[in-house]
Amino acid sequence: MEEHVCPWWIGYVLVNPLRRIMQNPRKILSPYIEPGTVALDAGCGMGFFSLDMARLAGPEGRVVCVDLQPQMIKALVRRATRAGVIDRIEPRICGKDGLGIGDLEGKVDFALAFALVHEVPDAAAFFKEIHAALRPGGACLTAEPKGHVPGRRFEETLAAAGRAGFEVAGRPEIRRSHAALLKRA
């Protein structure tokens, strides 16, 4: 899944508590995740969003956390253990050719792709995997950093999602990000 992959050590910067001031995971995700939700955090890194996804999904829910880099997944497991939500987290290391989530076909309620799509070599193939994992009516929130991804490139990302079978259902406001809520058509 790599085109240009963020170095694993940047993960420590991305989980900095100060980031919550600008991008509060609970505020961003609470409209989409409720107790019992099965969620997918694609490109989870060290779990900036994953931990709050697990809290929102509650003990009856689960969050499948996928990342290409083993160092990210190891840090995620440590953080989830300390936070007391490891029992709701399913960590996975994916390969360069895909997310490796074929076993989740039709089982996921909500997927998150935050600051990730610009790193994958084939956005349409990426969204096709996400689309297959979602239940009918499932949603994917995708967001890209404005300072790194120009608006026209984000529109190309949305076009790739459309080719994979998604419809844009909304454009939530997320600080310093281009964002769209995608619904499985």
N, C-alpha and C positions, 0 to 999 in steps of 0.2 A: 504494500500500500504506500510505499514511499516515493515521493518526488523530491521534496526537500523536507527533511524531518527536523523539527525543533530539537536541539541537543537536550539530552535527558536532564542535565544539571540546571537548565532553565526552569524545570519543574518546580524547584524550590522558590523561585521568584513568583511563579504563577499561583502557588498556594499561600502566598504572603497574606496574613490577615487584613492588611490595609486594602487589598484588592476588593474586599467585601464592601467597602465604602462606595465604590463605583459600580461593582457588579455583584450584588448580593444574590447568591444562589437560591436561597429560600424564596425571595421575592420574584426572581425570574421564573422559577420552576413550579411554584405552588399552584398556578392556574392549570397545570397539566398533570400533576402527580397527586394521587390521593392514596389512602391506605389500601393495600392489596395490589397496587399497580406493579406490573412487570415492566421494568424500564431498561433501556440500553444506553450506556454512556460510551459512545464511539470516540476513540482517541482520548480516553479518560485522564491520561497523564497521572499525576499523583493524587487525583481525586478531589480537586477543588469543588466540582459540582457533585461528584459521586456520593460524598458523605451526606449532603443535604438531600439528595435523591433518596438515599436509603432511609433517612429520618422521615421524609414525607411518605414514602411507601409503607412505612411501619413494619411491624414484625411479620405481617402476612404477605408483604410484598418482597420483591427482590430486584436487584440492580446488577445487570451483567456489564462489567467494566472491561473494555477491550483497549489494548494499546500495543503498539509494535515493539516498544522498548521494555525489556525485562526490568531495568532499573526503576522505571516509572511504576510498574506493577508491584514491585517489592515495596516501594515507598507507600503506595496506596494501601497495601495490606497492613503495614505498620500503622498508618494513620487511622484506618478503619477499625483496627483492633483497639487502639487507644480511645477511639470515639465510642466504642461499644456497639458498632453496627456491622461488624465483620460477618455475622450470621446472615445478613441480608445482601451481602456483596458476593458476586461470583466473578473473580478476576480471571482474565484470559489474555494470553499473549497471541496476537495475530501474526500472520505472515505478510510479506511484501505484496502478495498477490490478492489479498482480500481479508475481510474481517474474520472469516472462519466461524460464521454464525448460522450455517445451514440447518443446524439442529433446532434453531429457534423459529423456524418458518411458521408464521401465523400465530405466534405466542406473545409478542411484545405489544404493549399498549402505547408506549411512548419512547421515542428515541431522541437523543441529544447529539448533535454534531457541532461543537463549539470550537471555533478557531481551528478547524481541521481540514475542511474540504480543499483549501488551497494547497494542502500538503499531499493530496492523493493524485496519482497519475491519471486516473480515469474517473471523473466525477460521476458520470452516468452509471458506470459499473458499481461504484460505491453506493449510490442511491438505489440501484436495483437490489442490492443486498439488503439494505435497510427496508425497502418496500416489501420484500418477501418476508422479512421477519415480523412485520407489523400485522396485527389483527385487522380485519376490515374496520374502517373508521379510525384506525390508529393514526398517530401524529408524530411528526419529527420536527423539532425546533433546530434550525440551523442558523448559525451566526458566524460572521467573519469580522476580524478587526479592521475598522475603517482606515487606520494609519498604514495598514499593510496590504489590504485588498481594495483596489479601486471599485467604485460603484458599478462600472460596466462589467467588471469581472464577477461581481456578485450576481449580476443579472444573468451572466453566462452560467453560473452555478445553478440558478433557479431554472434555467432552460434545461440543463442536464437533469435536474430533478423531475421536470415535466416529462422528459423522454423516458424516465424510469417509472412513470405512472402517478406522480404526485401532482396535486393542485395546491397553489398558494392560497391558504385559508386566512392569512392575516400577516401583518407586519408589526410585531410587537416592538416597542421602544426598549432597546438595551443600550445603555450608555457606551459610546465609542465603538459601536458595532452596527453592521448591516445585519438585519435579522428577518427571518420569515418562518412562519408556522406552515408546515407542509402537511397536507392530509392525504392519506392513501385514497386514491380515486376508485 
